Amino acid sequence: MLMCSALNMNIPEIPPVIKPPSNNCKVKRIIFCRHAETTPNASFQLQGSGINESLNSKGINQAEALARRLASQDIEVIITSNLRRAVQTSEIIADVYPKPLKIIEEPELREISWGVWEGMVCPDLQSLLEIWQSGDFTASAPGGETPLDVRDRVLPIIYSLLKRPEKTILVVLHGRILRILLSSILYGNLYHMQSFHHRNTCVNVVDVYYEPVKNKNSPTSLANLSSVKTYEPKRKQLYPLVKSLSGGGIIISPVGLNKKTNYYGNGNGSFRMISKNNENKSNFNDRETPIFDVDLSGNDYKVKFMPIILDSVEHLTADLY
């Protein structure tokens, strides 16, 4: 039996799944979590896909706290990166879960390769991030992967989950790949990677609605599905709720600001988030996540990702941050 650290009592409730807008439409809940802490994490070393460390003692306690939080969710399978830190986090979750959980290792969910920077506390990382923020997603660390490389290997895995029978899936992966993934599915581009935090064991709940159509020009009931949430949790929150441009979802822990990002009030008490340098480089509006055209096993589908909770770590007590 695992000895878990005391849980924070202010853990936000995860709202129920909203009914699909038509009988032809299906919905799947995907819970994306980052792995728990390793020693290189604690010393700010870049691990990427080449450093394959186990969790440290703090990370084990973090994973146990995450496991306790997720025990009340109807998770049916865990899909994890094949790197040791993600697999170990998944195993701790499965060990605490009240029913047997199958763990499937997926190599394409591994972290971005930082090339020769792996194992280093790299002063050149900030320069690379600024290049990405400028819109050059073909840049990489020496010998490493680009955001485009990672996007192109991770998105097919996420879409393949829609063909699985389970209704609720836990995906355990890594920090940079989380930023690439969330920017891609909630904005439809990579300009907003830095809008998302990726703290160890953070919980990101995304509901995916998908509907078969005759062709890409066919109308879809997903157009009637609003990604602006009105759910108000019953328990007191540690942080204010923020409706973000990344789909209007509930952000329990507001996204950290940088010099290129600001919050703007919209007159009704909620907020929207805009990356100033890239305001005109996206095809989204300030309320809705995109509707994607996706081929699933030779059939055309419309797909919409609805953010419910992003970067929530309220399951961690102060000593585990």
C-alpha positions as a Markdown table, in Angstrom:
| # | Residue | x | y | z |
|---|---|---|---|---|
| 1 | Met | 0.0 | 0.0 | 0.0 |
| 2 | Leu | 1.4 | 3.4 | -1.0 |
| 3 | Met | 1.8 | 5.9 | 1.8 |
| 4 | Cys | 0.4 | 9.1 | 0.2 |
| 5 | Ser | 1.2 | 12.6 | 1.4 |
| 6 | Ala | -1.8 | 14.5 | 2.8 |
| 7 | Leu | -4.0 | 15.8 | 0.0 |
| 8 | Asn | -4.8 | 19.4 | -0.4 |
| 9 | Met | -8.5 | 19.8 | 0.6 |
| 10 | Asn | -9.1 | 22.6 | -2.0 |
| 11 | Ile | -9.0 | 20.3 | -5.0 |
| 12 | Pro | -11.5 | 21.6 | -7.6 |
| 13 | Glu | -14.3 | 19.3 | -8.8 |
| 14 | Ile | -14.1 | 18.2 | -12.4 |
| 15 | Pro | -17.4 | 19.0 | -14.0 |
| 16 | Pro | -19.4 | 16.3 | -15.8 |
| 17 | Val | -19.2 | 15.8 | -19.5 |
| 18 | Ile | -21.6 | 17.9 | -21.4 |
| 19 | Lys | -24.0 | 15.9 | -23.6 |
| 20 | Pro | -23.1 | 15.9 | -27.3 |
| 21 | Pro | -25.1 | 18.3 | -29.5 |
| 22 | Ser | -26.6 | 15.5 | -31.7 |
| 23 | Asn | -27.2 | 11.8 | -31.6 |
| 24 | Asn | -24.6 | 11.3 | -34.3 |
| 25 | Cys | -21.9 | 13.0 | -32.2 |
| 26 | Lys | -19.7 | 11.3 | -29.6 |
| 27 | Val | -17.6 | 12.6 | -26.8 |
| 28 | Lys | -14.5 | 11.3 | -25.1 |
| 29 | Arg | -12.8 | 12.7 | -22.0 |
| 30 | Ile | -9.0 | 12.8 | -22.2 |
| 31 | Ile | -7.0 | 13.7 | -19.0 |
| 32 | Phe | -3.5 | 14.9 | -19.9 |
| 33 | Cys | -1.0 | 14.9 | -17.0 |
| 34 | Arg | 2.7 | 15.6 | -16.9 |
| 35 | His | 4.9 | 13.1 | -15.1 |
| 36 | Ala | 6.1 | 13.7 | -11.6 |
| 37 | Glu | 9.5 | 15.2 | -10.6 |
| 38 | Thr | 12.9 | 13.8 | -11.3 |
| 39 | Thr | 16.3 | 14.9 | -10.0 |
| 40 | Pro | 17.1 | 16.6 | -13.4 |
| 41 | Asn | 13.8 | 18.5 | -13.1 |
| 42 | Ala | 14.7 | 19.8 | -9.7 |
| 43 | Ser | 18.1 | 21.1 | -11.0 |
| 44 | Phe | 16.5 | 22.6 | -14.1 |
| 45 | Gln | 18.4 | 20.3 | -16.5 |
| 46 | Leu | 16.8 | 19.6 | -19.9 |
| 47 | Gln | 15.9 | 15.9 | -20.0 |
| 48 | Gly | 14.2 | 15.6 | -23.4 |
| 49 | Ser | 13.9 | 12.1 | -24.8 |
| 50 | Gly | 17.5 | 11.2 | -24.2 |
| 51 | Ile | 17.7 | 11.5 | -20.4 |
| 52 | Asn | 15.7 | 8.6 | -18.9 |
| 53 | Glu | 15.6 | 9.2 | -15.2 |
| 54 | Ser | 13.3 | 7.7 | -12.6 |
| 55 | Leu | 11.3 | 9.8 | -10.2 |
| 56 | Asn | 13.0 | 11.2 | -7.1 |
| 57 | Ser | 11.5 | 11.0 | -3.6 |
| 58 | Lys | 9.5 | 14.2 | -4.1 |
| 59 | Gly | 8.3 | 13.0 | -7.4 |
| 60 | Ile | 7.0 | 9.7 | -5.9 |
| 61 | Asn | 5.0 | 11.7 | -3.4 |
| 62 | Gln | 3.7 | 14.0 | -6.2 |
| 63 | Ala | 2.6 | 10.9 | -8.2 |
| 64 | Glu | 0.9 | 9.4 | -5.1 |
| 65 | Ala | -1.0 | 12.7 | -4.6 |
| 66 | Leu | -2.1 | 12.7 | -8.2 |
| 67 | Ala | -3.2 | 9.1 | -8.0 |
| 68 | Arg | -5.4 | 9.9 | -5.0 |
| 69 | Arg | -7.0 | 12.8 | -7.0 |
| 70 | Leu | -7.6 | 10.7 | -10.1 |
| 71 | Ala | -9.0 | 7.8 | -8.1 |
| 72 | Ser | -12.6 | 9.2 | -8.3 |
| 73 | Gln | -12.5 | 9.6 | -12.1 |
| 74 | Asp | -13.9 | 7.0 | -14.4 |
| 75 | Ile | -10.5 | 6.3 | -16.1 |
| 76 | Glu | -10.5 | 3.1 | -18.2 |
| 77 | Val | -7.0 | 3.0 | -19.6 |
| 78 | Ile | -3.6 | 4.9 | -19.3 |
| 79 | Ile | -1.7 | 5.8 | -22.4 |
| 80 | Thr | 1.8 | 6.9 | -21.4 |
| 81 | Ser | 5.1 | 8.0 | -22.9 |
| 82 | Asn | 7.6 | 5.1 | -22.8 |
| 83 | Leu | 10.2 | 7.2 | -20.9 |
| 84 | Arg | 10.8 | 6.0 | -17.3 |
| 85 | Arg | 9.5 | 9.1 | -15.5 |
| 86 | Ala | 6.1 | 8.9 | -17.3 |
| 87 | Val | 5.8 | 5.1 | -17.0 |
| 88 | Gln | 6.6 | 5.2 | -13.2 |
| 89 | Thr | 4.0 | 8.0 | -12.7 |
| 90 | Ser | 1.5 | 5.9 | -14.6 |
| 91 | Glu | 2.3 | 2.8 | -12.5 |
| 92 | Ile | 1.8 | 4.7 | -9.2 |
| 93 | Ile | -1.6 | 5.9 | -10.5 |
| 94 | Ala | -2.6 | 2.4 | -11.5 |
| 95 | Asp | -1.5 | 1.0 | -8.2 |
| 96 | Val | -3.8 | 3.3 | -6.2 |
| 97 | Tyr | -6.7 | 3.2 | -8.6 |
| 98 | Pro | -9.7 | 1.3 | -7.2 |
| 99 | Lys | -10.0 | -1.1 | -10.3 |
| 100 | Pro | -7.4 | -2.6 | -12.6 |
| 101 | Leu | -6.0 | -0.2 | -15.2 |
| 102 | Lys | -4.1 | -1.2 | -18.3 |
| 103 | Ile | -1.0 | 0.8 | -19.1 |
| 104 | Ile | -0.1 | 1.2 | -22.7 |
| 105 | Glu | 3.4 | 2.7 | -23.6 |
| 106 | Glu | 3.4 | 4.9 | -26.6 |
| 107 | Pro | 6.9 | 5.9 | -27.8 |
| 108 | Glu | 5.5 | 8.8 | -29.9 |
| 109 | Leu | 4.5 | 10.5 | -26.7 |
| 110 | Arg | 8.1 | 10.9 | -25.6 |
| 111 | Glu | 9.4 | 14.3 | -24.8 |
| 112 | Ile | 10.9 | 16.6 | -27.5 |
| 113 | Ser | 14.5 | 15.9 | -28.2 |
| 114 | Trp | 16.8 | 18.7 | -27.0 |
| 115 | Gly | 19.7 | 17.2 | -28.9 |
| 116 | Val | 23.1 | 18.1 | -27.4 |
| 117 | Trp | 21.4 | 20.2 | -24.7 |
| 118 | Glu | 20.1 | 17.2 | -22.9 |
| 119 | Gly | 21.5 | 16.9 | -19.4 |
| 120 | Met | 22.4 | 20.6 | -19.4 |
| 121 | Val | 21.1 | 23.7 | -17.7 |
| 122 | Cys | 21.2 | 25.5 | -21.0 |
| 123 | Pro | 21.5 | 29.3 | -21.2 |
| 124 | Asp | 20.6 | 29.2 | -24.9 |
| 125 | Leu | 17.1 | 27.8 | -24.3 |
| 126 | Gln | 15.5 | 31.3 | -23.9 |
| 127 | Ser | 16.9 | 32.4 | -27.3 |
| 128 | Leu | 15.3 | 29.3 | -28.9 |
| 129 | Leu | 12.0 | 30.0 | -27.2 |
| 130 | Glu | 12.0 | 33.5 | -28.5 |
| 131 | Ile | 12.6 | 32.2 | -32.0 |
| 132 | Trp | 9.6 | 29.9 | -31.6 |
| 133 | Gln | 7.5 | 32.8 | -30.3 |
| 134 | Ser | 8.4 | 34.8 | -33.5 |
| 135 | Gly | 6.8 | 32.0 | -35.6 |
| 136 | Asp | 9.8 | 30.0 | -36.7 |
| 137 | Phe | 8.9 | 26.5 | -35.7 |
| 138 | Thr | 11.5 | 24.9 | -37.9 |
| 139 | Ala | 14.2 | 25.9 | -35.3 |
| 140 | Ser | 15.6 | 23.4 | -32.9 |
| 141 | Ala | 18.3 | 22.8 | -30.4 |
| 142 | Pro | 21.5 | 21.4 | -32.1 |
| 143 | Gly | 20.7 | 17.9 | -33.1 |
| 144 | Gly | 17.2 | 18.1 | -31.6 |
| 145 | Glu | 13.6 | 18.2 | -32.8 |
| 146 | Thr | 11.5 | 21.1 | -33.9 |
| 147 | Pro | 8.0 | 21.8 | -32.6 |
| 148 | Leu | 6.7 | 20.8 | -36.0 |
| 149 | Asp | 8.5 | 17.4 | -35.7 |
| 150 | Val | 6.8 | 16.8 | -32.3 |
| 151 | Arg | 3.4 | 18.0 | -33.4 |
| 152 | Asp | 3.5 | 15.7 | -36.4 |
| 153 | Arg | 4.2 | 12.6 | -34.3 |
| 154 | Val | 1.9 | 13.4 | -31.4 |
| 155 | Leu | -1.3 | 14.5 | -33.1 |
| 156 | Pro | -1.9 | 11.2 | -34.9 |
| 157 | Ile | -1.7 | 9.4 | -31.6 |
| 158 | Ile | -4.2 | 11.8 | -30.0 |
| 159 | Tyr | -6.6 | 11.3 | -32.9 |
| 160 | Ser | -6.2 | 7.5 | -32.7 |
| 161 | Leu | -7.6 | 7.6 | -29.2 |
| 162 | Leu | -10.9 | 8.6 | -30.7 |
| 163 | Lys | -11.1 | 5.1 | -32.2 |
| 164 | Arg | -10.6 | 3.4 | -28.9 |
| 165 | Pro | -13.7 | 2.1 | -27.0 |
| 166 | Glu | -12.9 | 3.8 | -23.7 |
| 167 | Lys | -14.8 | 7.0 | -22.8 |
| 168 | Thr | -12.2 | 8.4 | -20.4 |
| 169 | Ile | -8.5 | 8.1 | -21.1 |
| 170 | Leu | -5.6 | 9.2 | -19.0 |
| 171 | Val | -2.5 | 10.3 | -21.0 |
| 172 | Val | 0.8 | 10.8 | -19.1 |
| 173 | Leu | 3.4 | 12.7 | -21.0 |
| 174 | His | 5.9 | 15.6 | -20.7 |
| 175 | Gly | 6.2 | 19.4 | -20.4 |
| 176 | Arg | 7.2 | 20.7 | -23.8 |
| 177 | Ile | 5.1 | 18.1 | -25.6 |
| 178 | Leu | 2.1 | 19.3 | -23.5 |
| 179 | Arg | 2.6 | 22.8 | -24.6 |
| 180 | Ile | 2.9 | 21.8 | -28.3 |
| 181 | Leu | -0.2 | 19.6 | -28.0 |
| 182 | Leu | -2.4 | 22.1 | -26.2 |
| 183 | Ser | -1.5 | 24.9 | -28.5 |
| 184 | Ser | -2.2 | 22.7 | -31.5 |
| 185 | Ile | -5.6 | 21.4 | -30.4 |
| 186 | Leu | -7.0 | 24.5 | -28.6 |
| 187 | Tyr | -5.7 | 27.1 | -31.0 |
| 188 | Gly | -4.9 | 25.2 | -34.2 |
| 189 | Asn | -1.4 | 26.5 | -34.3 |
| 190 | Leu | 1.9 | 26.6 | -32.4 |
| 191 | Tyr | 2.0 | 30.3 | -31.6 |
| 192 | His | 0.7 | 29.8 | -28.1 |
| 193 | Met | 3.0 | 27.1 | -26.6 |
| 194 | Gln | 4.2 | 29.5 | -24.0 |
| 195 | Ser | 0.6 | 30.3 | -22.9 |
| 196 | Phe | 0.5 | 27.0 | -21.1 |
| 197 | His | 2.3 | 26.0 | -17.9 |
| 198 | His | 3.3 | 22.4 | -17.5 |
| 199 | Arg | 4.1 | 21.8 | -13.8 |
| 200 | Asn | 4.9 | 18.3 | -12.6 |
| 201 | Thr | 1.7 | 16.2 | -12.3 |
| 202 | Cys | -0.5 | 19.0 | -13.6 |
| 203 | Val | -4.0 | 18.0 | -14.6 |
| 204 | Asn | -5.4 | 19.1 | -18.0 |
| 205 | Val | -9.0 | 17.8 | -18.7 |
| 206 | Val | -10.1 | 18.1 | -22.3 |
| 207 | Asp | -13.4 | 16.8 | -23.7 |
| 208 | Val | -13.2 | 15.8 | -27.4 |
| 209 | Tyr | -16.4 | 15.9 | -29.4 |
| 210 | Tyr | -16.3 | 14.1 | -32.8 |
| 211 | Glu | -19.0 | 13.6 | -35.5 |
| 212 | Pro | -18.9 | 11.7 | -38.7 |
| 213 | Val | -19.7 | 13.7 | -41.9 |
| 214 | Lys | -20.1 | 13.0 | -45.6 |
| 215 | Asn | -17.2 | 15.2 | -46.5 |
| 216 | Lys | -15.2 | 18.2 | -45.2 |
| 217 | Asn | -17.8 | 20.7 | -46.5 |
| 218 | Ser | -20.7 | 19.0 | -44.7 |
| 219 | Pro | -22.4 | 21.0 | -41.8 |
| 220 | Thr | -21.8 | 19.8 | -38.3 |
| 221 | Ser | -23.7 | 20.0 | -35.0 |
| 222 | Leu | -20.3 | 20.9 | -33.4 |
| 223 | Ala | -20.9 | 24.5 | -34.6 |
| 224 | Asn | -23.7 | 24.6 | -31.9 |
| 225 | Leu | -21.3 | 23.5 | -29.2 |
| 226 | Ser | -19.9 | 26.5 | -27.2 |
| 227 | Ser | -16.5 | 26.1 | -25.6 |
| 228 | Val | -17.3 | 28.9 | -23.1 |
| 229 | Lys | -18.1 | 27.2 | -19.8 |
| 230 | Thr | -20.6 | 28.3 | -17.2 |
| 231 | Tyr | -19.7 | 25.6 | -14.7 |
| 232 | Glu | -19.1 | 26.9 | -11.2 |
| 233 | Pro | -17.4 | 24.4 | -8.8 |
| 234 | Lys | -19.1 | 23.9 | -5.5 |
| 235 | Arg | -15.8 | 24.1 | -3.5 |
| 236 | Lys | -13.8 | 27.2 | -2.9 |
| 237 | Gln | -11.0 | 27.5 | -5.3 |
| 238 | Leu | -7.4 | 28.4 | -4.5 |
| 239 | Tyr | -7.2 | 30.5 | -7.7 |
| 240 | Pro | -9.8 | 32.6 | -9.6 |
| 241 | Leu | -11.4 | 31.0 | -12.6 |
| 242 | Val | -10.3 | 32.5 | -16.0 |
| 243 | Lys | -12.0 | 32.0 | -19.3 |
| 244 | Ser | -9.2 | 32.0 | -21.8 |
| 245 | Leu | -8.9 | 32.5 | -25.5 |
| 246 | Ser | -7.7 | 28.9 | -25.7 |
| 247 | Gly | -11.3 | 27.9 | -25.8 |
| 248 | Gly | -13.0 | 29.6 | -22.9 |
| 249 | Gly | -12.3 | 26.6 | -20.6 |
| 250 | Ile | -11.9 | 26.8 | -16.9 |
| 251 | Ile | -8.3 | 27.5 | -15.9 |
| 252 | Ile | -7.9 | 26.6 | -12.2 |
| 253 | Ser | -4.4 | 28.0 | -12.1 |
| 254 | Pro | -4.2 | 31.0 | -14.4 |
| 255 | Val | -1.6 | 30.8 | -17.1 |
| 256 | Gly | 1.6 | 32.6 | -16.1 |
| 257 | Leu | 2.3 | 35.9 | -17.9 |
| 258 | Asn | 5.4 | 36.8 | -19.8 |
| 259 | Lys | 6.4 | 40.0 | -21.6 |
| 260 | Lys | 4.4 | 39.1 | -24.7 |
| 261 | Thr | 1.2 | 38.0 | -23.1 |
| 262 | Asn | -1.5 | 40.0 | -21.2 |
| 263 | Tyr | -5.0 | 39.4 | -19.8 |
| 264 | Tyr | -7.8 | 41.7 | -20.9 |
| 265 | Gly | -11.1 | 42.1 | -19.3 |
| 266 | Asn | -14.1 | 41.5 | -21.5 |
| 267 | Gly | -16.7 | 43.5 | -19.5 |
| 268 | Asn | -18.4 | 40.5 | -17.9 |
| 269 | Gly | -16.0 | 39.5 | -15.2 |
| 270 | Ser | -14.1 | 36.9 | -17.2 |
| 271 | Phe | -10.9 | 37.4 | -19.1 |
| 272 | Arg | -9.3 | 36.5 | -22.4 |
| 273 | Met | -5.7 | 35.9 | -23.1 |
| 274 | Ile | -3.9 | 37.3 | -26.1 |
| 275 | Ser | -0.3 | 36.9 | -27.2 |
| 276 | Lys | 0.3 | 40.4 | -28.5 |
| 277 | Asn | 2.9 | 39.6 | -31.2 |
| 278 | Asn | 0.6 | 37.0 | -32.8 |
| 279 | Glu | -2.9 | 38.5 | -32.6 |
| 280 | Asn | -3.4 | 38.4 | -36.4 |
| 281 | Lys | -1.7 | 35.0 | -37.0 |
| 282 | Ser | -4.6 | 32.8 | -35.9 |
| 283 | Asn | -7.9 | 31.9 | -37.3 |
| 284 | Phe | -9.8 | 31.6 | -34.0 |
| 285 | Asn | -12.1 | 34.0 | -32.4 |
| 286 | Asp | -12.2 | 34.9 | -28.7 |
| 287 | Arg | -14.7 | 32.3 | -27.6 |
| 288 | Glu | -14.4 | 29.1 | -29.6 |
| 289 | Thr | -11.9 | 26.4 | -30.1 |
| 290 | Pro | -11.4 | 25.3 | -33.8 |
| 291 | Ile | -13.3 | 22.6 | -35.5 |
| 292 | Phe | -10.9 | 20.2 | -37.2 |
| 293 | Asp | -11.4 | 18.0 | -40.2 |
| 294 | Val | -10.0 | 14.6 | -39.4 |
| 295 | Asp | -9.8 | 11.2 | -41.3 |
| 296 | Leu | -10.5 | 8.3 | -38.9 |
| 297 | Ser | -10.0 | 5.0 | -40.6 |
| 298 | Gly | -11.0 | 6.4 | -43.9 |
| 299 | Asn | -14.0 | 8.3 | -42.7 |
| 300 | Asp | -14.4 | 12.1 | -42.5 |
| 301 | Tyr | -15.0 | 13.5 | -39.0 |
| 302 | Lys | -15.4 | 16.9 | -37.5 |
| 303 | Val | -13.5 | 17.2 | -34.2 |
| 304 | Lys | -13.7 | 19.9 | -31.5 |
| 305 | Phe | -11.5 | 20.0 | -28.3 |
| 306 | Met | -13.1 | 21.6 | -25.3 |
| 307 | Pro | -10.8 | 22.6 | -22.4 |
| 308 | Ile | -12.3 | 21.9 | -19.0 |
| 309 | Ile | -9.4 | 22.3 | -16.6 |
| 310 | Leu | -5.8 | 23.4 | -17.4 |
| 311 | Asp | -2.6 | 23.1 | -15.3 |
| 312 | Ser | -4.4 | 22.2 | -12.1 |
| 313 | Val | -2.0 | 21.1 | -9.3 |
| 314 | Glu | -4.2 | 21.6 | -6.3 |
| 315 | His | -3.7 | 18.0 | -5.3 |
| 316 | Leu | -0.2 | 19.0 | -4.3 |
| 317 | Thr | 0.5 | 20.3 | -0.8 |
| 318 | Ala | 3.0 | 23.2 | -0.4 |
| 319 | Asp | 5.9 | 20.9 | 0.3 |
| 320 | Leu | 5.3 | 19.1 | -3.0 |
| 321 | Tyr | 5.3 | 22.0 | -5.4 |
